[in-house]
């Protein structure tokens, strides 16, 4: 999970040693060459290091939650359903074009962008599984032109089943003032290598956290912490209009731009701890300094109106579409 420090090892090591050596006591040995005096200095010169890893954001990498509820009628008719049509969610009529296409263009209609991008993935998944698929656009037009119900429109097209989507969406999990933060403490060396967990008393931990918070307080919080998708659908038989199968799948995934930073502290016992990396002048000021961790990333300045996560959202829907069709064909809850 952790990556190697980005700054040069030599400069980090030199800075760490230099900072600690400056705190060595210069008094206390009248005869520096005396054996006992040399032993005492050697013991005092053994530095101690702690690496503090800071992460912002919750645990978003979780398995998808899936709910499937079949009915006895579904079990009876499942093998006979060979042709399908799709009805998009009503919420698509009120959504903005930029949510799926990534670019807000008022000249584009919602049926050509938001719904078209995601519903086409559903159509592809159904066709790949062997279904004859009638376009969601054809179903909607017939429904409106002849003023008939969704399942009747599907029946007139020749579909055995209409998948009515109550929700088909992919969106952002935004960062905010309530974002979770996590601290981890490790035994380390002058290079900032993470070793085993370091037990610390609450006073020391609070002191380390104070330094981290002073630095991170000046950094911009990530606008997006994760992406989430929801697929919620009902299978309706066109012959009778009966709802026979219910499905819901929700999933989240963290974005690569999750914010984190590492801090290296050192001391010569029993002296006080000093922050060695990032190189922050004392007293610590609430300004952002680069760390030696590649996990410390800044948001790139994207062109206004462009969704930089649109490809990832589409992949969430594509994966969900394949699992949706598979679940329908298997007939298992």
C-alpha positions in Angstrom: 0.0 0.0 0.0 2.7 2.4 1.0 5.2 3.5 -1.7 8.9 4.3 -1.5 9.8 7.9 -0.6 10.2 10.3 -3.5 12.9 12.6 -2.3 16.5 11.5 -2.6 17.5 9.1 0.2 20.8 10.8 0.7 19.3 14.3 1.3 16.6 12.8 3.6 19.2 10.8 5.6 21.6 13.8 5.9 18.8 16.1 7.0 17.5 13.6 9.6 21.0 12.9 11.0 21.9 16.6 11.0 18.7 17.6 12.9 19.3 15.1 15.6 23.0 15.7 16.0 22.3 19.3 16.6 20.5 18.3 19.7 23.4 16.4 21.1 24.5 17.7 24.6 27.9 19.5 24.3 28.5 19.7 28.1 28.8 16.9 30.7 32.2 15.4 29.7 35.2 17.3 31.0 37.5 14.7 29.3 35.9 13.7 26.0 38.5 11.0 25.4 37.7 9.2 28.7 36.2 5.7 28.0 33.2 6.2 30.3 32.4 9.5 28.6 32.6 7.9 25.2 30.1 5.2 26.2 27.7 7.8 27.5 27.8 9.9 24.3 27.4 6.8 22.2 24.2 5.8 24.1 22.8 9.3 23.7 23.6 9.4 20.0 21.3 6.4 19.2 18.4 8.2 17.4 14.8 7.0 17.5 12.4 7.5 14.5 8.7 7.3 14.0 6.9 7.4 10.7 3.3 8.8 10.8 1.1 7.9 7.9 -1.9 10.2 7.4 -4.9 9.3 5.1 -8.0 11.2 4.3 -11.3 9.5 3.5 -13.2 6.4 4.5 -13.0 2.8 3.5 -14.7 2.9 0.1 -13.3 -0.4 -1.4 -16.2 -2.7 -0.5 -17.8 -5.6 -2.3 -21.0 -4.7 -4.2 -24.2 -5.3 -2.3 -26.7 -7.2 -4.4 -30.4 -8.0 -3.7 -32.3 -10.3 -6.0 -36.0 -11.3 -5.4 -37.5 -13.7 -7.9 -41.2 -14.7 -7.9 -42.7 -18.2 -8.7 -43.9 -16.8 -12.0 -40.4 -15.7 -12.9 -39.1 -19.3 -12.2 -41.9 -20.6 -14.5 -41.3 -18.1 -17.4 -37.6 -17.5 -17.2 -36.6 -20.1 -19.9 -39.2 -18.7 -22.3 -38.0 -15.1 -22.2 -35.9 -14.6 -25.4 -36.7 -11.0 -26.3 -36.3 -7.9 -24.1 -36.8 -4.2 -24.0 -35.5 -1.5 -21.6 -37.3 1.4 -20.0 -35.1 4.1 -18.6 -35.6 5.6 -15.2 -37.8 8.7 -15.0 -35.0 10.5 -13.2 -33.1 10.6 -16.4 -35.6 13.2 -17.8 -34.4 15.6 -15.1 -30.7 14.9 -15.0 -28.1 17.1 -16.7 -26.3 15.9 -19.8 -22.9 16.4 -18.2 -23.4 13.5 -15.7 -22.7 10.8 -18.2 -21.1 12.6 -21.2 -18.7 14.5 -19.0 -19.4 17.8 -20.7 -22.4 20.1 -20.1 -23.9 21.1 -23.4 -27.3 22.6 -23.3 -27.9 21.8 -27.0 -27.9 18.1 -26.3 -31.1 16.4 -25.1 -31.1 14.1 -22.1 -32.2 11.1 -24.2 -29.1 11.4 -26.4 -26.6 11.6 -23.5 -27.2 10.5 -19.9 -29.6 7.6 -20.5 -28.1 6.7 -23.8 -24.6 6.1 -22.5 -25.6 3.8 -19.6 -28.6 2.0 -21.2 -26.6 1.1 -24.2 -24.4 -0.9 -21.9 -27.4 -2.8 -20.7 -28.5 -3.5 -24.2 -25.0 -4.7 -25.1 -25.0 -7.0 -22.1 -28.4 -8.5 -23.0 -27.4 -9.0 -26.6 -24.2 -10.7 -25.6 -26.2 -13.1 -23.4 -28.3 -14.1 -26.4 -31.4 -11.9 -26.0 -33.1 -10.1 -28.9 -33.0 -6.5 -27.7 -35.4 -3.8 -28.6 -34.0 -0.3 -28.2 -35.0 1.8 -25.2 -35.6 4.6 -27.6 -38.1 2.6 -29.6 -39.9 1.5 -26.5 -40.2 5.1 -25.2 -41.4 6.5 -28.5 -44.0 3.9 -28.9 -45.2 4.4 -25.4 -45.6 8.1 -25.9 -47.0 8.1 -29.5 -49.7 5.5 -28.8 -50.3 6.5 -25.2 -49.9 2.9 -23.9 -48.4 1.4 -20.9 -44.7 0.4 -20.8 -45.4 -3.3 -20.9 -48.0 -2.9 -23.7 -45.5 -1.0 -25.7 -43.0 -3.8 -25.2 -45.6 -6.4 -26.2 -46.3 -4.5 -29.5 -42.6 -4.4 -30.2 -42.4 -8.2 -29.7 -40.6 -8.3 -26.4 -41.3 -11.0 -23.8 -40.0 -9.0 -20.9 -39.4 -5.3 -20.2 -36.7 -4.3 -17.7 -38.0 -1.2 -16.0 -35.1 0.6 -14.4 -35.9 2.5 -11.3 -32.3 3.7 -10.9 -29.3 3.5 -13.2 -26.7 5.9 -12.1 -23.1 6.5 -11.3 -21.9 9.5 -9.3 -19.3 11.0 -7.0 -18.9 10.6 -3.3 -17.7 14.1 -2.5 -15.3 15.2 0.2 -16.4 17.6 2.9 -15.9 18.8 6.4 -16.9 15.4 7.9 -14.3 13.4 5.9 -12.8 10.6 8.0 -9.1 10.8 8.8 -6.8 8.0 9.7 -3.4 8.0 11.4 -0.9 5.1 11.6 2.4 5.1 13.5 5.4 2.9 12.6 8.9 2.3 13.9 11.2 3.8 11.3 14.8 4.9 10.4 16.4 8.0 9.1 15.2 7.1 5.5 11.6 7.0 6.5 11.2 3.2 6.1 8.0 1.9 7.6 8.6 -0.9 10.1 6.3 -2.5 12.7 3.6 -0.5 14.5 5.0 1.9 17.1 3.2 1.9 20.5 3.0 5.5 21.8 1.4 7.3 24.7 -1.5 9.6 24.1 0.5 12.7 24.7 3.0 11.8 22.0 0.4 10.7 19.6 -1.5 14.0 20.1 1.7 15.9 19.5 2.3 14.1 16.2 -1.3 14.7 15.1 -0.9 18.4 15.9 2.0 18.7 13.4 0.1 16.7 10.8 -3.1 18.8 11.2 -1.1 22.1 11.0 0.4 21.0 7.7 -2.7 19.4 6.2 -4.9 22.3 7.3 -3.5 24.3 4.5 -4.1 21.7 1.8 -7.2 21.5 -0.3 -9.5 18.6 0.5 -10.1 16.3 -2.5 -13.3 17.1 -4.2 -14.1 13.5 -4.9 -13.2 10.6 -2.6 -15.0 7.7 -4.4 -17.4 6.8 -7.1 -20.7 5.0 -6.6 -23.2 3.3 -8.8 -26.7 1.9 -8.3 -28.6 -0.4 -10.6 -32.2 -1.0 -9.6 -34.6 -2.8 -11.9 -37.9 -4.7 -12.2 -38.6 -7.4 -14.8 -42.2 -7.1 -16.1 -43.8 -9.7 -18.3 -45.3 -8.1 -21.4 -48.1 -10.7 -21.7 -49.7 -9.8 -18.4 -47.9 -6.7 -17.0 -46.9 -8.7 -13.9 -43.7 -7.8 -12.1 -41.8 -11.1 -11.6 -38.2 -10.2 -10.8 -36.6 -7.5 -8.7 -32.9 -6.6 -8.6 -30.7 -4.0 -6.9 -26.9 -3.6 -7.0 -24.9 -0.8 -5.2 -21.2 -0.5 -5.3 -18.5 2.1 -4.5 -14.8 2.4 -5.5 -12.1 4.9 -4.3 -10.6 7.2 -6.8 -6.8 7.2 -7.3 -6.6 10.8 -6.1 -7.2 9.8 -2.4 -5.1 12.3 -0.3 -2.4 11.1 2.0 0.9 12.2 3.4 3.8 10.8 5.5 5.7 12.5 8.3 9.0 11.4 9.8 9.8 12.3 13.4 13.1 11.7 15.2 14.8 12.3 18.5 17.8 11.5 20.7 16.3 10.2 23.9 15.4 11.8 26.2 15.2 14.9 24.0 11.9 16.0 22.5 10.7 14.8 19.1 11.4 16.8 16.0 9.7 16.7 12.6 12.3 15.7 10.0 10.2 15.3 6.9 8.6 17.3 5.5 11.2 19.9 6.2 9.1 22.3 8.2 10.7 25.2 10.0 10.0 25.5 13.7 7.6 26.6 15.0 5.4 24.6 12.7 3.3 26.8 10.4 0.0 25.7 8.8 1.4 25.6 5.3 1.4 22.7 2.8 4.9 21.2 2.2 5.6 18.3 -0.2 6.3 15.0 1.5 8.4 12.1 0.2 5.2 10.0 -0.4 3.9 9.6 -3.9 0.4 9.3 -2.3 0.4 13.0 -1.6 -1.4 14.1 -4.7 -3.0 17.4 -5.7 -6.1 17.8 -7.8 -5.3 18.6 -11.4 -6.9 21.7 -12.8 -9.4 20.3 -15.3 -11.3 22.3 -17.8 -14.5 23.6 -16.3 -17.5 21.4 -17.1 -15.5 18.2 -17.8 -16.0 15.1 -15.6 -12.5 13.5 -15.2 -14.1 10.3 -13.8 -16.5 9.6 -16.6 -14.6 6.6 -17.9 -14.5 5.1 -14.4 -18.2 5.6 -14.0 -18.9 4.0 -17.3 -16.8 1.0 -16.3 -18.9 0.7 -13.1 -22.1 0.6 -15.1 -20.5 -1.8 -17.7 -19.5 -4.3 -14.9 -22.9 -3.9 -13.2 -24.7 -4.6 -16.5 -22.9 -7.9 -17.0 -23.7 -9.0 -13.5 -27.3 -7.9 -13.8 -27.9 -10.0 -16.9 -26.0 -13.0 -15.4 -28.2 -12.8 -12.3 -31.4 -12.7 -14.4 -30.3 -15.8 -16.4 -29.2 -17.8 -13.4 -32.5 -17.3 -11.6 -30.9 -17.3 -8.2 -31.5 -15.0 -5.3 
